[in-house]
Amino acid sequence: MTKRPLDILDLVLNRQPVIVSLKGGREIRGVLQGYDVHMNLVLDKAEETENGQIKKVGTLIVR
């Protein structure tokens, strides 16, 4: 059965870390806590990686 993008998000919700790639080469890694139909994401235990530097940011909303 073909899965839709939101179905895949449901599989990892509150389970395992995900990596979100942003513009400018930044990446956010954290545990997906929630999302909406506009793909706004709530990540917990988030870490931002930019130019090889890792910064812990805690709970984060990615719009």
C-alpha positions as CSV (number, residue, x, y, z in Angstrom):
1,M,0.0,0.0,0.0
2,T,1.3,3.5,-0.9
3,K,2.0,5.7,2.1
4,R,1.3,9.4,2.1
5,P,3.9,11.8,3.6
6,L,1.8,12.3,6.7
7,D,1.4,8.6,7.2
8,I,5.2,8.3,7.4
9,L,5.4,11.0,10.0
10,D,2.9,9.1,12.1
11,L,5.3,6.1,12.1
12,V,8.1,8.1,13.8
13,L,5.9,10.4,16.0
14,N,7.3,10.3,19.6
15,R,9.5,7.3,18.7
16,Q,12.9,8.1,17.1
17,P,15.0,11.1,16.1
18,V,14.4,12.7,12.7
19,I,16.6,15.0,10.7
20,V,15.1,18.1,9.0
21,S,17.2,19.8,6.4
22,L,16.7,23.5,6.1
23,K,17.8,26.2,3.7
24,G,21.4,27.4,4.1
25,G,22.8,24.0,4.9
26,R,21.4,23.8,8.4
27,E,20.0,20.6,9.9
28,I,17.8,20.0,12.9
29,R,17.8,16.7,14.6
30,G,15.2,15.9,17.3
31,V,12.2,13.7,18.3
32,L,9.1,14.6,16.4
33,Q,6.4,15.5,18.9
34,G,3.7,16.8,16.5
35,Y,3.0,18.3,13.1
36,D,0.1,19.8,11.1
37,V,-1.1,19.8,7.5
38,H,1.2,22.7,6.6
39,M,4.2,20.6,7.7
40,N,4.9,22.8,10.7
41,L,6.9,20.4,13.0
42,V,7.4,20.3,16.8
43,L,10.7,18.7,17.7
44,D,11.9,17.8,21.3
45,K,15.5,17.4,22.3
46,A,16.4,19.3,19.2
47,E,20.0,19.9,18.1
48,E,20.9,22.3,15.3
49,T,23.9,21.5,13.1
50,E,25.5,24.3,11.0
51,N,29.0,24.2,9.5
52,G,29.8,21.1,11.6
53,Q,28.9,22.9,14.9
54,I,26.2,21.3,17.0
55,K,24.0,23.5,19.2
56,K,21.3,22.0,21.6
57,V,18.1,24.0,21.3
58,G,15.6,21.8,23.3
59,T,12.0,22.0,22.1
60,L,11.6,23.7,18.7
61,I,8.9,24.6,16.2
62,V,10.1,24.3,12.5
63,R,7.8,26.3,10.1
